[in-house]
Amino acid sequence: MSLETLHTQIDNVDAGPMPPVTVHSVRFRALLMGLALSILVDVWIQHAELVMGSKQGHTALANTAIPVGAFSVLFVLAAVNMLCRSVLPALALRSAEVLTIYVMMTTSTVLSSSGQLHFLIPTIAAAFHYATPENRWASLFYRYIPHWLAQTDPEVLDGFYGGKTAVPIARWAPQIAAWCGFMLALAGASLCIVAILRRRWVDAEKLSFPTIALPLALLQQEDRVPILRQRLFWLGALIPFAISVINTLSLNIPVIPLINLRTTPLFKNVVIDAPWNAIGNLQISFYPFVLGIAYFASLDVSFSCWFFYLVTLIEKVAGAAVGQVTSNVASHHAVYPFLGNQGAGAFLGITIMSLVTAGPYLKDVFLKAIGKNEDLDDSDEPMSYRAAFIGLVVAIVFMVAFSTAAGMNPAVAVLVILLGLAYMLAATRIRAETGDAWLFGPDIDAGKLMTDTFGASMFNAHDLTVLAYLRPVIANFDLRCITMPHQMDGYKMAQEIGASRRALTKAIMLATTLGLLASFFVALAVWHAYGAEARTEPWRTMMGKNTFETLADTLKNRPTPDISGMGAVAFGFAATAVLTYLRTRFVWWPFHPVGYAIANTYTMGAVWMPFLLAWVFKSLALRYGGARFYKLSQPFFLGLIAGDLIGGGLFTAIGCFTGINVYPINW
């Protein structure tokens, strides 16, 4: 029997029985718990990543495919709930309620960290703090910054960077209101896009969603043998958890050896001759949670991820062999092998090809939205299709109006917002198929695509200044903390356990709104208490400063259009389109376009080895054990994920109260 046939059987085995049609209700107490726990996780994130990150180390709590903070709470909640079912069943939560609490946490708390608030707030503060006569920022772009867009009060900035002050809420109010409005509009646009595409991706294309396997197993406690009672699960969990214990002890008691599973140079202290030295700093890693998640991806996806990453190395070596320059020296233009530009084209290709192949479906959905397709039932969708289209238009109009009010040309505002949403949709698609541990986009993100590839000379100084402020939340390569993938995951899990998608939508909107406001305040409170330049983690502080160093350089040098870079973007788009076509044409075609897209990002350089191992293990399981053995092996790999995440979350929590050094399991 071929692996392709076996994999078809797996899809059927993994799917199990059809999702239950019963729609389970969610009681008010679950919403209160979801809000309270979301805010608790927000506080945990701010302390761990801003305070502990400066001296102790920490596991990143929000920016992995399964957010460690939210998952840690889910794990405890599932264990307590299982006990309640046996002892006090009246107090036990329904599966739909546990799901609601978990999704409220994932969709709201991710906005608290890198790529969102942790980049945005330092950007809001940086321009008027780091300006000097030497860098000439005042003359370059101050006149283009409206007062509500940035914090300009010297006294407030002294407290923000120096610490030991309370948050002057009244003086931060304009910035909090403006940016929370923009971020909520962006989250709303994401939710509407997910509502429109959910049926296509989940029901029609049946994407694998590897990241939901473990949370779903914890939610399905009505099974004959719940996952927390399976020995193979605990065996898998014990391995990474024990390593976390040993490594945390090692960081605090140096005589204990460290078992490093994070990225390590493969050729450390080895001299390599040309052209092979063009490979650069090749990294290997053995992240257990990445290996576990990748085990639930389809074989063609896991194969394509590591295969196309090796192709990027071949591109570098081949270029060096024929004398191509592979490093960029003081230039905004890309150089061979144009990996960032290829990645940009691939991300745009993933989005556009996903929409093109869904053309007939989108036509039916749009006709339903305008009242001309009564045959299509949307009563069980996250929202009516009419509400989704109207909400998407309103959200985009709001973001364009925000940008225009700040001084950006309306056409430029539309371009950056549509590009940002396109990158986010591609990242969501990639996550749904690969379980991508870290959602980094290509180096040529939406912002750089405009300034470096299209050329900053096409835009005026006002456009570029506003773009600098927008980049942290909508045009940045760091897509780890966007909310769209978690929204889509939530609706997929809701289908599997028979929860109401409409009720889940309301819970997501509530948690996102109140959670964002709470997190904004908590982050400001931490920075004002500890000082952004005093006792908090410096990398996030410098993200704000770097934004305006880049802006100043762009305004001074005004990059011209990068013709070679545009060609590489076109090539990346064309390659993705061809790969998509071949996959739809030939069932046996082994190369997946999402593998090509993710290979041209930072992510795969860090995790290609776990993807390779997952592909090997799954291939062997299928070839020699069949679909049934693969099914039986799943609890072990779920345990690998759980043990790794719980170890990271537990010791980060302990570090918050004790000051111990913590081994970071996910960066």
Buried (B, 14 or more C-beta within 10 A) or exposed (E): EEBEEBBEBBEEBBEEEEBBEEBBEBEEEBBEBBBEBBBBBBBBBBBBBBBBBBEBBBBBBBBBBBBBBBBBBBBBBBEEBBEBBEEEEEEBBBBBBBBBBBBBBBBBBBBBBBBBBBBBBBBBBBBBBBBEEEEEBEEBBBEBBBEBBBBBBEEBBEBBBBBEBEBBEEBBEBBBEBBBEBBBBBBBBBBBBBBBBBBBBBEEBEBBBBBBBBBBBBBBBEEEEBBBEBEBBBBBBEBBBEBBBBBBBBBBEEEEEBEEBBBEEEBEEEEEEEBEEBBBEBBBBBBBBBBBBBBBBBBBBBBBBBBBBEBBBEBBBBBBEEEBEBEEEEEBBBBBBBBBBBBBBBBBBBBBBBBEBBEEBBEBBBBBBEEEBEEBEBEEBBBBBBBBBBBBEBBBEBBBEBBBBBBBBEEBBBBBBBBBBBBBBBBBBBBBBBBBBBBBBBBBBBBBBBBBBBBBEBBBBBBBBBBBBBBBBBBBBBBBBBBBBBBBBBBBBBBBBBBBBBBBBBBBBBBBBBBBBBBBBBBBBBBBBBBBBBBBBEBBBBBBBBBBBBBBBBBEEBBEBBEBBBBBBBBBBEBBBBBBBBBEEEEEEBBBBBBBBBBBBBBBBBBBBBBBBBBEBBBEBBEEBBBEEBBEBBBBBBBBBBBBBBBBBBBBBEBBEEEBBBBBBBB
